[in-house]
Amino acid sequence: MASPTPLHGTELVDCARANAKQGIETAAYQCGYGQDLNKFARELRQACEDMNLQVKELSGLITEQDLILQLGTGEIVAPDTESEL
C-alpha cells in the first residue's frame, strides 16, 4: 500500500529498498512521492547520506540477501508428510 504522505529518513530508505526491484516509478509512488521522481531521488539520496549509506542509485539498495530471497530460486527442504520430520 502506498504511503499517503512522502516518507523521510529510515522509513523512506526501507520503503525504497522494498520496491527497488520494481523500478524508480513504483518506488517513488509507494514511498508517497507520486510522479515526482526528482524530489524522491533527492530525499532518498539525503536519507542515505544521513544513514552513512553510500548508494548512487536505487538499485544500490538491493542487497545480495534480497537477491537470494527471490521466489523460485533455491531448493525447498521440507518433510514429505506432516508426521515425518
N, C-alpha and C positions, 0 to 999 in steps of 0.2 A: 504494500500500500504506500502510495506516495505521501511524503510529508506535506501538510497543508501550509507550512511556513518554511523558508530556507533554513537548512541546518548549518551549524557552525562547529568549529573545533573537532573534538574526537568523534562526535556524532556524525559530522559530515564525512570524515575520513572512513569511518566504519561503513556508512551507507554507500559511499563511492566504491569502496573495496568490494562490497557485496554485489554491486551492479556493474563492476568494471568489465566483465566479460561480454555484457550486452552492448557496450559502446557508450560514448560520451553523452549522446542524446538521452538514452534511457537513464543513465546515472544522474544526469542533471535533473531530469523530471522527477525521479524517485527521491532525490535529495531536496526537492522543493524549489528548484530554480526554473522549472518550466523550460522554455526555449532559450533562455538567457545563458548561452554556453560560455560567453566571455566572463560573466560575473561568477558562474560556477567554477570555472578554471582558476580565476583569481583567488576566490575564497578557499578552494581546495589547496592551492599552492601555499597560501598563508597558513592554513591549518597544519599542513605537513611540515612547514618550517617551524611552527610553534612546537611541534612534537619531535623536532630534530630528525624527521624522515627526509631522506634525500630522494625525492621522486620527481622526475622530469615530465612524466606524462601519466595518464590514467592507468595504462597497462602496467606501470611500475608498481601498482598496489597489489597486483595479483602475485601471490607467493607460490612457491613450489608446493606447499601444503594444499593450496587451493587447487592446483593442477592435479595433484594426486587424488583428491576427493571427487573429481568429476565422475558423474554417473557413467556406468558402463565400462569403467576401467578396473583392472584388478580381478581378483578371484573371490567369490563368495565362499566362506568357510562356515558351515552350519551342520548340525546333526541331520540325519536322514528323516528321523521322526522326533516327535516331542518327547518320547520316553527314552530315546537313545542319545546319550551325551558324548 
